[in-house]
Amino acid sequence: SLGRALTDLDRLAMSRLSARYRDSDHASEKSILKEVEDMKVELEKWHKQLEDLEVKGLTQKLIQESFELVDVLEKKLERTEEVVAPLSDDPQDVSAMVFLQAIVQALQRSFVRLGQSPETAVTQMIHEDKVVEEKFVSAMRALQELQVDESNPSVCLFSEEELKAAYRVCDKTEVTKSKFLDYFKARYVCVNLVTMTDQPAVKGSKTIKKLAVHEILEALGSEAQKDEASGLLRVKVREKDGKEGYVTLESINGTTFIKTILPHQVMMTTVEVAVEEMAEALTSTAKQLDSKMRGNNGPLPDIKAEVTKLRPRIAQVQQTLNGLKKKVSTAKKLLAEIEEKESTRKQEAMDRYEAERMINSAKDLMDLVRPMISEVIPAAESLKAADTTSSCTIQELVKSQTALENLYQAIVDLRQKLDADKRYVKYVTSGPLAQVWDTLNGFLAEIWNPEEDCQKLLYAVQDRRKKVTSDAQKAVSAALREAAAKDGSDVEALFDKLRKENSSIPIEALRDFVGEALQASEVELGLENYSSCGFSKLSLTLLLQDYMRCIREISMTSDFEVKTAKTVKKLIVGEYVKVLEPAKNDEQGMMRVRCQALSDLSEGWVSFKGS
């Protein structure tokens, strides 16, 4: 080097100077020294110029390398932005992506159910090698696996707009058949370092490559194969560079090497890896730039000045990267929230469907009952108010009773249905079914008073009808007895006379026999129990003749007045008597009746009660 040349020149001059000093005079010595000094000055000048050139060259090289580092970093950022670009942090876009994944999974289940390949199954949606949006939406709305109730297809889990949004996730313009079928390919993600080999069996296989964590693999087989020798499950896969081989799913001790990953998770994983690599590149570049600004003896001013000019570009990269990180974080959080929500979509849809069914069913029943309540109860209340005046007819009572019975049964059925539905949603605290509880409670409160009023009015109308019927029966009985007495025929003769060729007496014959003594409606009401089968001999006998049963031992006497009467016989408990004359009170106010004992045909007077 130039430095060593100066040192050697100095040594040479000194050695020669020493030799000349011994052989020459003093003037010659000074001349030599001066030459040496001049040469040293010249050499030092050259040395300084050379050093300046070396520093300048090094400085330019370092500056150029610094700019190249930043250029590479910016280009990497551009590629990272391209990777992140498809990722959206808009809730609607993320939701549509999750919708699509749910649809893909439902289609995969349908492929198994139908025993079809994806290529065959999606044929109905394809036209000119494109998936048609209208056909896609129509097919998905009819897909059994996308119904609220798969056993009874009627309501799709997704609306038409949600299905269209899922379609547009595939592509903003048009979806090709190949791109759509790509969603049905099984994929894996590497979660722990593992080797890809060329054979299914671990033993004897050769390594193709070492798989990195987060690396995405495409499955080439439908199912994993078991390596009998090692007991490990192995799958055939293809990595990003197109290399194919076999990878172990899980080790014997339970360590997972690769696991299945969904299409939208593939994109998220790819984006996260790209952003992570970009962050590492930025850190590495910053460190390299810092090292280039410092030499062995401290900072190089020229380099520092030039590299400082790169700071805005580095800051811009950092800012952009922060924006990408924020976008990824927001999208990831949003995706997790929507996936959590979508995981309960089917249950919520079923709950919503069941809630709508219960509420609509209850509303339909209420719509049937309300008009009945507003019509039947006021009419029955009017009949009840007319009870004391006896202005109502038996037809009105029968009609009111029938209407009240129908209304009461309808209310009871409705209440039981509402109570059963309430028990179904009793422990539900949120969601569509929770609203059913309040709705049903409102309906139950609405029918509470009408049910009580209906029951009370029904009892009142029934009592009223029983009284009117009893009065009619007594009137018919009295009229028949009076007509029979006028006719003078006994029961058998009268029965034969009225029945003619029939096995029983027609109601019309009895009505004609009674004549004008009673109104036709009274006769019909008094004999309504016989309207279907006619009037038998026993019925006529019971109607014309009263019988009584002894419930406590008592004497039968010969005369009406107890004081002058003699005992005819003792009536025992359970003995029956035939009434011969209507009952009447004696002087002491005791009700007595003339009768005949059926056991021995003894006749006499008997008191209703003892003294």
Secondary structure, DSSP 8 states (H G I E B T S, - for coil): -HHHHHHHHHHHHHHHHHHHHHHS-HHHHHHHHHHHHHHHHHHHHHHHHHHHHHHHHHHHHHHHHHHHHHHHHHHHHHHHHHHHTT----HHHHHHHHHHHHHHHHHHHHHHHHT--HHHHTGGGEETTEE-HHHHHHHHHH-GGGBSSTTS--SBSS-HHHHHHHHHHH-SS-EEHHHHHHTTS-EEEE-S-EEEESSSSSTT--EEEEE-TT-EEEE-SSS-EEETTTTEEEEEEE-TTS-EEEEESB-TTS-B-EEEE-HHHHHHHHHHHHHHHHHHHHHHHHHHHHHHTEETTEE-HHHHHHHHTTHHHHHHHHHHHHHHHHHHHHHHHHHHHHHHHHHTHHHHHHHHHHHHHHHHHHHHHHHHHHHHHHHHHHHHHHHHHTTTTT---HHHHHHHHHHHHHHHHHHHHHHHHHHHHHHHTTT--SSHHHHHHHHHHHHHHHHHHHHHHHHHHHHHHHHHHHHHHHHHHHHHHHHHHHHHHHHT--HHHHHHHHHTTSSSB-HHHHHHHHGGGS-HHHHHHHTGGGTTT-B-HHHHHHHHS-EEE-SS-EEEESSSSTTT--EEEEE-TT-EEEE-S--EE-TTS-EEEEEEETTT--EEEEESS--
